[in-house]
Amino acid sequence: MLDVVTFGSASWDIFVRDDEFRFREEGSSPTGEEICSPLGSKIEIDEVRFFTGGGGTNALATFLAQGLKAIYCGSVGSDPIGEVVVNEIKKMRSDISLIYRIKDRVTNFSVIMSAAGKDRTVLAYRDAAEHLPIKKLLKEMPQTKWFYIAPLSGKAVPFFEEIVDFAKKKGVKVAVNLGKDQLKIPSKKLNEILSKTDILILNEEESSILSGVDYMKEEKLFKKITDNYLGTFVMTKGPDGSIVSDKDFIYKAGIVESKVVDRTGAGDSYGAGFVSSIISEKTTQEAIQFATANSARCLREWGAKNGLIKKGEKYKKVKVEIIRR
């Protein structure tokens, strides 16, 4: 029997760094700045790197690094990039029988632009991952203890309910990291789906959307979600750490200080790190400590799958404040 099957996108990530990108102040972005350049211009860049990415395969990397029996269920295109993604998963010693290669479709890819001391800008193209033959693959699903559902977008959003309903029917536990497109599901229907899951993982912005409460009002936001969600709820807060609720306690933790090279995959490494600990029968406190350390390790390296903690490797444990509910 498998420990976990991951769902979500598989992609090719192109990292572009230039410390002299032009920035416009007072833009519409959350940081108040925007990358800009004259039309028709040619921009020299300092550095470019290539890695596979996507929430589904990023999560898979953490589960495999922790020695769990894990496979990825998703789709790639019939292009050379899709072949690279599949070959990398083979090298991680994971079965590829649930990876569907779609003819005449392009594997998802992203261009991630960054500059020193600035936030990143991501140009994302989604294609093959949104055309997963979910009914066919669920029929072929091997026995597993858990499903881990990374963010689903666009045409893949309807797969969410199908996957959760299948899990409920088969007695499979479900951890879900909701994406923004899933949060657009009508609230009544979304709450119905979430009631069948065991772990819900969101960042502050996503938590605000789900609750309808400004993320600056953390206590009110957190209470609204935990009053309605009966499973374990995890809210990540970037450099401010995380807050988690299970049936008995609320846990608050900061971060492990780390050099930040690239933020891509930090959320995936936290979410999958937390769930891998729960699968391995660790306590919620231990899961938070491992997830926090795993995310910090990911931040130190380029790409979403590099730097992850290996099974048995020592790591720095963050202090966790525990409050009885």
N, C-alpha and C positions, 0 to 999 in steps of 0.2 A: 504493500500500500504506500502511496505517496504521502508526504507531509503536507505539501501545498502546491496548488496550481495558480499561476499568476495570469491575470488578464490586463489588457491595456495596450498601448502603442509600442511599436518597435520602430526606431528611426535612425537616421544618419545625421550626426551633429557636426556642423562646421563652425569652429571657433575662430573668430576674427578679432584680433586685438590691435589697437592703435592708440597710443597715449596722446595723439594730437587730433583725434576726431573733433570736429567743430560742434560746439554745444550752444544752443540758444537758451538763454535764461528765461524764466517765467513761462515755460511751456505747459502743455496740458498733462504731462506725465505726473505720477505721484511725487516724484522728487523735484518737480518744478523745472526740469531741464529736458531738452530734446536734442538728439543727434540730428544734424542737418548738413547738407552739402549742395552746392550749385548743380543744377541739371546740366548734363553733358560733361561734367568734370571727371577726372580720373584720379582716384585716391590711392596713394601708396599706403600699405599697411605694414605694421611691425612684425606680426606673427600670425600664423594660421595652423590650426591643428584639426584632426579628424578623429571622431570616436563614434561608436554606436551609442544610442540612447533610447529614449521612450520609457514611460513609466512601467510598462509590463516587464521589459527586459532588465531595467535598472533594479527593480525589486527582486527579480530572479537572481541577480548577481549577489545580493546580500544573503538570500536564503541559501544559495549554494556555498558561499564563503563560510556559512555557519554549519556546514555539513548536513543540511537537510535534503531530503529527497524532493526535489522541486523541478517542475517543468513549466514552460511558457505556452499559453494558448493564445495565438494571435495570427495576424496575416502580414505578409510582406509582398512587394511587387515581384514581377518576373525579371526585374532589372539587375544589373551587377551589384547594386547596393544591397538588395534583398539577399543576394548570395553571401555577401560579407557578413550580414547580420546572422544568418543561419550558421555560417562557419564558425563565428565567434562563440555561439551558444554550444556548438559541438565541442569546441576547445574547452569550454567550461564543464564538459562531461555531463551535459544534460540531454535528455531525449528530445528529439525535434518532431515527433510524430503529430503534435497538435499545432504545428506551424504551417499555415496554409499559404501557398504561393499563388498569387492571383495574376493570371495572364492579362497583359495590356494595362496593368496598373503600376503606379510608381510607389516605391517604398517612401513612407513619410520621411521628411528631412527638415532640419532647422539650420538657420544661419544665426549664430549668437555673437553679437557685436559688443565689445567691452573696452573700457579704458581704465587705467589705474585710478583708484579712488572713486570710481563712478559705478552706478548700477548698470546692468546689462540691458540690451535691447534684443529681442528674439524675433526673427522672421520665420514663421512656421508654415510648412506646406503639408497638408494632410490628404492622403489618398487611400492607399491599400488598407491601412488599419481600420478604415471605416466600412470596409466591405467584407468583414469576416462572416463566413458561412456558419453562424453560431449554432443553428439547429443540428447541422451535420456533425460539428465538433463535440457538442454536448452528448450526442449519441455514442461517440467514440471515447468519451471521458473515462479514464481509469479511476479506480477507487482512490480517494484522497481524504485527508482529514480536514483540510482547509482550502478555501479560495481566497486569494488576495486580489481585489479589483482596484487597479490603479485608475486614474481619471480616464473617462471615455468622452469623446467629443463628436460633434456633428452627427452624422448618420449612424454612429456606433452607440449613441445614447440609449436607443430602445433595447440594446443587448443587456443593459444593466438589469432590468426586471427579469428577463429570461434567465440570466445566470443565477440571480438570487433565488428565484422560484425553483430552479433545478436543484440548487444546494439545499433548500428547505426540504424538498421532497426526498433527497438522498441522505439527509442527516449530516451534511457538510457544514462546518462553521465558516462564517464569512467575515472578512475584514475589508473595509472599503475606504478608499481615499477619494472623496468626491472631487470632480472637476467642475468648472464654472458652467459648462453646458448641462451637466446633470442637475445642477442647482436651479436650472430653469424649468425642470419638471414641476407641474402644478403641485403645490405644497401637500395637498391631501394625498395624492398618489405617491409623492416622494416619501412622506412619513410612513405610508403603508409598506413601501419597499424596505425602508430602513428598519422597521420593526422586526424584520426577519433576519437582521444582521447582528453580529456579535461585537465588532469593534468599528468605530467610526473615527476617521482621522481627517482633520481639517486644519488649515492655517487660519490666522485671524480674519483675513478678508472673507474667506469662504464661510467661516463661522458667522460673521456679520450678515452675510447674504441669507444663510439658512435661518437664522433667528430673527432677522429684521431689526436687530439692535446694533447701534454704532459700536464698532470694535473698541472705541475708547472707553466704553462702559463695560469693561470686562466682566465684572461680577454679575451684572444683570444679564449679559449675553450668555455667559457660561451657565447660569442657573436656568435660563429659559430652555437651553438645549438639553441639559441633564434632567430637567423635570419631565421631558417628553421622550428622551432616548434611554432605554433600559439597559443597553449594553455599555461597554467601556468606551468613553469618549476622550479623544486625544486632541488637544488644540496646540499647535506649534506657533511660536511667536518670534521666529527668527532670532535675532541677537538677544532677545529678552527671555529665551528659554521655552518652556512648555508648561501646560497645566493639564492634568489628566483626572478623570473621575471614573471609578468603578463602583460596584454596588455598595461598598463599605466606606471608601475614603476618597478624599481629594488630595492630589499630589501636585506640588509646585516645585519646579526645578529651573535652574539657570542653564548656562552653557559651559562647555569645556573650551577655555580660551585656545584659539588656534589661528594660525596664519590663514588668510583667505586668499586662495588663488583663483577659484572658480566656484560660483554658487550652484551651478547646474547639478541636479541630482541630490541636493542636500535634503529636500523633503522626502524623496524616495528612500534614501538611505536611513532616514529617521523612521519613517512609517514601516518599512520592511524590517528594520532592526527591532522595533518594538514588537511586531507580530512574531518574528522569529524567536524572540525570548519567551513569549507566551506559549508558542507551539512547543518549546523546549521545557515547558512547565516551570518557568521562572516566575517570581512575584512581579506585581505591577511596578514596584519600586526598582527592581533589578532590570525590568524591561525599559524603563525610562533611562536608567543609567547607561545601558548598552546602546540604546537608540541615539542618545545625545552624543556619546563618544563616536559612534559609527558615522554620524552626520559630520562631526568635526573632522574626522579623518578624510571624509570625502571632499570637504572644503579645501583641503591642503593640496589637492591634485586637480589637474585638468581632466574633464570628462566625468560622467556620472557613475562609472563603474570602477574607478581607480581609488586606491587608498583604503578600501573597505577592510574592516577588521576580520581576520581569519579566526576560525574556531580554535579556542584554546589560547589565543593571543591576549596578553595583558593590555589593559587600557585604563585611563584615568576615569574615576567615577565621580560624577557630579553629586553635590549634596541635594537631597530631596526632602522637602518639608511635607509632612503627612498630617492631614486634618480629618478627623472622623466626620462623616456626613450627618 
